[in-house]
Amino acid sequence: MNPRELNTEEKLLDFIAFILADFSELLQGVNYFFWDKYSEEVLKGFNTSKDTNIYKFYLKETIDLDSIKNTFKLNDLFNFSEQDKKDLISFINDNYRHGFPDDCEDGCAYGGNLKIDLDISQFNLYLEDYRSLNEINNSVFLSYFKYLLQDYEYSITEYLKKEYNQIKKLHYNSKLIKPEVKLDFIEHHKNIYKSNYIKSFNGNYLFFEINKDENDNFNINFKNSLIKQITKIKELETTIVYTKDYTGFESDLNEFKYELFLFVFENKPLIKNLSVINEIYESILNEKSEFISFLRDKDFNNNDINVILNILSNNSLAELGFKFLKRLSLNQVEIFRLLYFFYVFDFYKEKRSNNLKKIKDFEEVINFQSLNKNINKEQFRKYFNYIAQKNAKHYPFNNSNETLKLLEGILENHKLLKKQPDSKNLKFY
């Protein structure tokens, strides 16, 4: 089911925050959502049993929407009259100030009191920007991701600068090494960067678009990063959990570090393209070649095998045009079902002589997929032991129709999926 569109009130809150995000050191709370001390104070009254959208609660607490309603009728944002626009501009200019503690204007006292001074032309530009992003995805709080980008910008760009200097140092050291071991040295470090990227790749959140200028400074392309983020969320039809602790950018950083390595050592253009994805694909084909043959023996065609590989690698190959599972926030039992339907347990028993009896036997099965590495091996063993006992507490196929329906929509021949076990007709369990 698709996430719902933001309602009129949510959209207005989001748009106000979207504007205020451009004013650094805002003297009101909305700009401090990712700053622990202030936001923790506001969020003390948050009731997680009633509402899981912490960010929406935060906006309502820090933007006085009631006073806005008293100023003008709450119309749809994109149907504002000219007077509506003037009233909202007045609300923002009258209620918000920004500036560092020692900033001042017109002889103001110590403490920072810079006016925002939003005018109608600026307002219309913000509205057009917001409208274009909202047309891409109208179910997310756009300001959240705008604040998120800004919050991480300095730490990420500085981090990449240090990494780039480290790679240049490696390159310098490689020139000092004896020729007979130089290639091994370079290949060793290249594999480290490549491996880190492949391990961390998360097809759900390709978050940052990062550029490097001629002075070796790194910067984030904010607009393109926003578009990239909300488009991916739309494609996956996923529901966002708005949290103060966001970690979806790790994959992009490791990808960019790998591209920096190729840029320094192999003079490859520093442009995001499909080359890295293709390398990941080749790596997966080599790593899972035996499993691929196993699936072919069961009459799966190449298209469906690519879909299965893409799902097991957490949609990391979706950019190559392979169909993908739209909902990837899967729990343990759903991942168990996927591995079962894809014959992964059969593969380990038949081809790897893994009897799947002890807890440690399930470790390599869990490592076979990238959907979630933090799975409880003991819980997987329980699912496996009770795989044919429908009345058991740990029977894994209760409510499995939703998982099957998702797979049926993207596989050309979904009838080849392994059938749920029948206690009267088990093949090898």
C-alpha positions in Angstrom: 0.0 0.0 0.0 1.4 3.4 -1.0 2.1 5.9 1.8 -0.5 8.6 2.0 -0.1 12.1 0.7 0.6 14.8 3.3 -2.5 16.6 4.3 -3.0 20.4 4.1 -1.8 21.1 7.6 1.3 18.8 7.3 2.2 20.4 3.9 2.0 23.9 5.3 4.2 23.0 8.3 6.7 21.3 6.0 6.8 24.2 3.6 7.5 26.7 6.4 10.3 24.5 7.7 11.6 24.1 4.1 12.0 27.9 3.9 13.5 28.3 7.4 16.1 25.5 6.6 18.1 28.1 4.5 18.7 30.4 7.5 21.6 29.2 9.6 21.6 29.6 13.3 17.8 30.1 13.4 16.9 31.4 16.9 13.8 29.2 17.1 13.7 25.5 17.7 12.7 24.1 14.3 16.2 24.3 12.9 17.6 22.2 15.8 15.8 18.9 15.3 19.1 17.0 14.8 20.7 18.8 17.8 20.2 16.5 20.7 20.0 18.9 23.6 17.2 21.1 22.4 15.2 18.5 20.5 15.2 16.1 23.5 13.5 18.8 25.6 10.8 19.3 23.0 10.3 15.5 22.5 9.8 14.7 26.1 6.0 15.0 25.5 6.1 12.7 22.5 3.8 9.7 22.8 5.2 6.9 20.7 2.1 4.8 21.3 -0.1 7.3 19.4 2.2 8.7 16.7 5.5 7.3 15.3 6.3 10.4 13.3 8.6 12.3 15.6 9.4 14.9 13.1 5.8 15.9 12.5 5.3 16.2 16.3 8.4 18.3 16.4 7.2 20.7 13.7 3.8 21.1 15.4 5.6 21.9 18.7 8.0 24.5 17.2 5.7 26.2 14.6 2.7 27.9 16.0 0.2 26.8 13.4 -2.8 28.1 15.4 -1.6 31.7 15.0 -1.3 31.1 11.3 -4.8 29.8 11.1 -6.0 33.0 12.8 -4.3 35.1 10.1 -5.8 33.4 7.1 -8.0 30.4 6.1 -6.0 27.2 5.9 -6.0 26.7 2.1 -4.1 24.2 0.0 -0.6 25.4 -0.3 -0.6 25.4 -4.1 -3.9 27.4 -4.3 -2.7 30.3 -2.2 -4.1 33.7 -3.1 -1.7 36.7 -3.3 -3.0 37.8 0.1 -2.4 34.3 1.6 1.2 34.6 0.4 1.6 38.0 2.0 0.1 36.8 5.3 2.4 33.8 5.5 5.5 36.0 4.6 4.5 38.3 7.4 4.1 35.4 9.8 7.7 34.1 9.0 9.3 37.6 9.1 7.5 38.6 12.3 8.2 35.3 14.2 11.7 34.2 13.2 15.1 35.6 13.5 18.5 34.2 12.8 22.2 34.8 13.4 25.2 33.8 15.4 25.3 35.1 19.0 27.5 38.1 18.1 25.7 38.9 14.8 23.7 42.1 14.8 22.2 44.7 12.5 21.1 48.3 13.0 23.1 48.5 16.2 21.4 45.6 17.9 22.7 44.4 21.2 24.9 41.3 21.6 22.8 38.1 21.1 22.1 37.9 17.3 18.9 39.3 15.8 19.1 39.2 12.0 15.8 39.6 10.2 14.8 37.1 7.6 13.2 39.7 5.4 11.5 37.2 3.1 9.9 39.0 0.1 7.3 37.8 -2.4 9.8 36.9 -5.2 11.8 34.8 -2.8 8.6 33.2 -1.5 7.5 32.3 -5.0 10.9 30.7 -5.7 10.6 28.6 -2.6 7.0 27.6 -3.5 8.0 26.6 -7.0 11.0 24.5 -5.6 8.7 22.9 -3.1 6.0 22.2 -5.7 8.4 20.5 -8.0 9.7 18.2 -5.3 6.2 17.6 -4.0 5.2 16.4 -7.5 8.0 13.8 -7.3 6.9 12.5 -3.9 4.0 14.0 -2.0 4.1 11.6 1.0 7.3 12.7 2.7 8.3 15.8 4.8 10.7 17.4 2.3 12.1 19.8 5.0 13.3 16.7 7.0 15.7 15.7 4.2 16.8 19.2 3.6 17.7 19.6 7.3 19.4 16.2 7.2 21.6 17.1 4.3 22.6 20.3 6.0 23.2 18.6 9.3 25.7 16.1 7.8 27.2 18.4 5.1 30.3 19.6 7.1 31.2 16.3 8.7 30.8 14.3 5.5 32.7 16.7 3.3 35.5 17.0 5.8 35.6 13.2 6.2 35.9 12.8 2.4 38.7 15.3 2.3 40.7 13.3 4.9 40.0 10.1 3.0 41.1 11.7 -0.3 44.4 12.8 1.3 44.8 9.3 2.7 44.3 7.8 -0.8 46.8 10.3 -2.3 49.3 9.3 0.4 48.8 5.6 -0.5 49.4 6.5 -4.2 52.6 8.3 -3.2 53.8 5.3 -1.2 53.0 3.0 -4.0 55.6 4.8 -6.1 58.3 4.0 -3.5 57.6 0.3 -3.5 59.7 -2.2 -5.5 58.1 -2.9 -8.9 57.6 -6.6 -8.2 55.3 -6.0 -5.3 53.7 -2.7 -6.4 50.8 -4.3 -8.3 49.9 -6.5 -5.3 50.0 -3.5 -3.0 47.6 -1.5 -5.2 45.3 -4.4 -5.8 45.2 -5.2 -2.1 44.0 -1.6 -1.2 41.7 -1.5 -4.2 40.0 -4.6 -2.9 39.6 -3.1 0.5 37.8 0.0 -0.8 35.7 -2.1 -3.2 34.8 -4.7 -0.5 33.7 -1.9 1.9 31.4 -0.5 -0.7 29.9 -3.8 -1.7 29.3 -4.8 2.0 27.6 -1.5 2.8 25.6 -1.1 -0.4 22.0 -0.3 0.4 19.7 -0.1 -2.6 17.1 1.6 -0.6 18.9 4.9 0.1 21.3 6.3 -2.4 21.4 9.5 -0.5 24.1 12.0 -1.4 25.3 13.4 -4.7 28.9 14.6 -4.0 31.1 16.7 -6.2 34.8 17.6 -6.0 36.1 20.9 -7.4 39.6 21.6 -8.8 40.8 22.7 -5.4 40.0 19.3 -3.9 37.1 20.6 -1.9 34.0 18.4 -1.6 30.4 19.6 -1.7 27.0 18.1 -1.7 24.6 18.9 -4.5 21.6 19.6 -2.4 18.8 19.8 -5.0 20.0 16.6 -6.8 20.4 14.8 -3.5 16.9 15.7 -2.5 15.5 14.5 -5.8 17.5 11.3 -5.6 16.3 10.5 -2.1 12.6 11.2 -2.5 12.5 9.4 -5.9 14.0 6.3 -4.4 11.5 6.4 -1.5 8.7 6.7 -4.0 9.9 3.8 -6.2 10.1 1.5 -3.1 6.8 2.6 -1.8 8.3 2.6 1.6 7.1 4.3 4.8 9.7 6.6 6.3 10.6 6.5 10.0 11.6 10.1 10.8 14.3 9.8 13.4 17.1 12.0 14.7 19.6 9.3 14.0 19.8 8.6 10.3 22.4 6.2 8.8 21.2 5.7 5.2 24.2 7.5 3.7 26.9 5.0 4.5 26.7 3.3 1.1 27.1 6.6 -0.8 30.2 7.5 1.2 31.8 4.1 0.6 30.9 4.3 -3.1 32.5 7.7 -3.4 35.6 6.6 -1.5 36.0 3.7 -4.0 35.6 6.1 -6.9 38.2 8.4 -5.4 40.6 5.5 -5.3 39.9 4.7 -8.9 40.3 8.4 -9.7 43.7 8.7 -8.1 45.2 5.3 -9.0 43.6 4.7 -12.4 42.7 8.2 -13.6 39.0 7.2 -14.0 36.6 10.1 -14.2 35.1 11.1 -10.9 31.5 10.8 -12.2 28.7 8.7 -10.6 27.7 6.2 -13.3 26.8 2.5 -13.6 30.4 1.3 -13.7 30.5 0.6 -10.0 27.1 -1.1 -10.1 28.3 -3.3 -12.9 31.3 -4.3 -10.9 29.0 -5.3 -8.0 26.9 -7.3 -10.4 30.0 -9.1 -11.8 31.2 -9.7 -8.2 27.8 -11.2 -7.2 27.7 -13.4 -10.4 31.2 -14.8 -9.4 30.4 -15.2 -5.8 27.0 -16.9 -6.3 27.8 -18.8 -9.5 27.0 -22.2 -8.0 23.7 -20.9 -6.6 22.9 -19.5 -10.0 23.4 -22.9 -11.6 21.3 -24.4 -8.9 18.4 -22.1 -9.8 18.9 -22.8 -13.5 18.5 -26.5 -12.8 15.1 -25.6 -11.4 14.2 -23.9 -14.7 14.5 -20.3 -13.5 15.3 -18.0 -16.5 18.0 -15.3 -16.4 15.5 -12.5 -15.8 14.1 -14.2 -12.7 17.6 -15.1 -11.5 18.6 -11.5 -11.7 15.6 -10.4 -9.7 16.4 -13.0 -7.0 20.0 -11.9 -6.9 18.9 -8.2 -6.7 16.5 -9.0 -3.8 19.1 -11.0 -1.8 21.6 -8.1 -2.3 19.1 -5.6 -0.9 18.1 -4.1 -4.3 21.7 -3.1 -5.0 21.3 -4.0 -8.7 18.0 -2.0 -9.3 20.0 0.7 -11.2 20.7 -1.9 -13.9 17.0 -2.2 -14.6 16.3 -5.4 -12.7 12.9 -5.6 -11.0 13.0 -5.1 -7.3 11.1 -5.8 -4.1 9.4 -2.6 -3.3 9.2 -3.2 0.5 12.5 -4.0 2.0 12.0 -3.2 5.6 11.6 -6.9 6.3 11.6 -8.6 9.7 13.4 -11.9 10.4 10.6 -14.2 9.5 10.0 -12.5 6.2 13.6 -12.9 5.3 13.5 -16.5 6.3 10.5 -17.0 3.9 12.4 -15.3 1.1 15.4 -17.6 1.6 13.0 -20.6 1.7 11.1 -19.6 -1.5 14.4 -19.0 -3.3 15.7 -22.5 -2.4 18.6 -21.1 -0.4 18.2 -23.7 2.4 18.0 -26.5 -0.2 21.2 -25.1 -1.8 23.1 -25.3 1.4 21.9 -28.8 2.2 22.4 -30.3 -1.2 25.5 -28.4 -2.5 27.3 -27.3 0.7 26.6 -30.4 2.8 25.2 -28.2 5.6 22.7 -30.2 7.7 21.3 -27.0 9.3 21.0 -28.6 12.7 23.2 -26.5 14.9 22.9 -22.7 15.5 26.3 -22.0 13.8 25.1 -23.9 10.7 22.7 -20.9 10.0 25.5 -18.3 10.0 26.5 -18.9 6.4 22.9 -18.9 5.3 22.3 -15.6 6.9 25.5 -14.2 5.4 24.2 -15.3 1.9 21.8 -12.3 1.9 22.3 -8.5 2.4 18.8 -7.6 3.6 19.8 -7.8 7.2 23.0 -9.2 8.7 21.8 -8.8 12.3 19.5 -11.8 12.3 19.3 -14.1 15.4 20.7 -17.5 14.3 18.9 -19.2 17.1 15.6 -17.8 15.9 16.3 -19.0 12.3 17.0 -22.5 13.7 13.6 -22.4 15.4 11.8 -21.4 12.2 13.6 -24.2 10.4 12.8 -26.8 13.0 9.1 -26.0 13.0 8.9 -25.4 9.3 6.0 -28.0 8.8 4.2 -27.6 12.2 1.4 -25.1 11.5 0.3 -24.9 15.1 3.8 -24.4 16.6 4.8 -21.0 18.1 7.7 -20.6 15.7 6.0 -21.8 12.5 7.3 -19.3 9.9 4.6 -19.3 7.3 1.7 -17.6 9.1 0.5 -14.6 7.0 3.0 -15.4 4.2 0.6 -14.4 1.4 1.8 -10.8 1.4 5.4 -11.9 0.8 4.3 -14.2 -2.0 2.1 -11.5 -3.6 5.1 -9.2 -3.7 7.2 -11.8 -5.5 4.4 -12.8 -7.9 4.3 -9.2 -9.1 8.0 -9.1 -10.2 8.9 -12.7 -11.2 8.0 -13.9 -14.7 7.5 -17.5 -13.5 6.6 -17.2 -9.8 5.2 -20.8 -9.9 8.8 -22.0 -9.7 9.2 -20.7 -6.2 9.6 -23.4 -3.6 6.2 -24.4 -2.2 5.4 -24.0 1.4 6.0 -27.4 3.2 3.3 -29.9 3.6 3.8 -32.0 6.7 2.6 -35.1 4.8 4.9 -34.6 1.9 8.3 -33.3 2.9 11.2 -33.6 0.5 14.2 -33.6 2.9 13.2 -31.9 6.1 
